[in-house]
Amino acid sequence: MRGTTHHFLHTPKMTAPSNLTHAAPQQQRFLVLFDFDETIINESSDDAVISALPGQQLPDWLKNSYREGHYNEHMQKVLVYMAEQGVSKDSIQSAVEKIPPTPGLLNLFQYLQNHQQDFELAVASDANMYFIETWLERAGVRHLFRKIFTNPASFDATGRLVLLPFHSHSCSCCPDNMCKQVILREYLAGRQKERGGAPFQRVFYIGDGANDICPSLALGPRDTAFPRRDFPMHRLLLAEEAKFKANIVPWVSGEDIVDCLKKIMEER
């Protein structure tokens, strides 16, 4: 990855001084939930990994086997095919690490790192754990995220990347393997218990896709949905704005999100 290291954060990981490790941590006031593909990174990780294939594309029979709402199943077949074509773990890792961040996202991470006492971060993505952790580690930001909600994926003994569905749910709007609203509601309820009954003061949801609409419906009037401008989430939000209680702030660059968070921080 020569020549691209400037994309990534090189700040040291923040650790508490040894004399403070037993002090009760201050509770973070805000939750920031990120999508991954085309939100943190500037393309789809699934598409990027196909570039590791010898011909850099899928055969038509495999492309045409996709069924609406069953993307996870389709991607399982793609990974089987890649293993059959001899694509190695190293090639997959390299393809993931080369994906560029979305403009301004690393500046947003820098801002959130500088205000770790205020913001808790999590990811909710229909990609998979191997792609997401590999990219976040390479970018030097994995330590910022308390939790990653995504489809399990790991290499088996034969060197094949095995993908599984995240969960099952009863939401009719979402793909059968993931409803991000279920994830968000369960996480908020669980964290409130762990925090001694204290909810987050505000929730921020940053996304781009159609599957980011459902969790946005769970946000309240103090919360903010950040749809990436002119992407499906933004277009769908505009069409259904009346349904949403949350503030809607479209963004082009991570800088736009930083500007909004700074204003909210000044309101304290």
Disulfide bonds with the S-S distance in Angstrom:
none
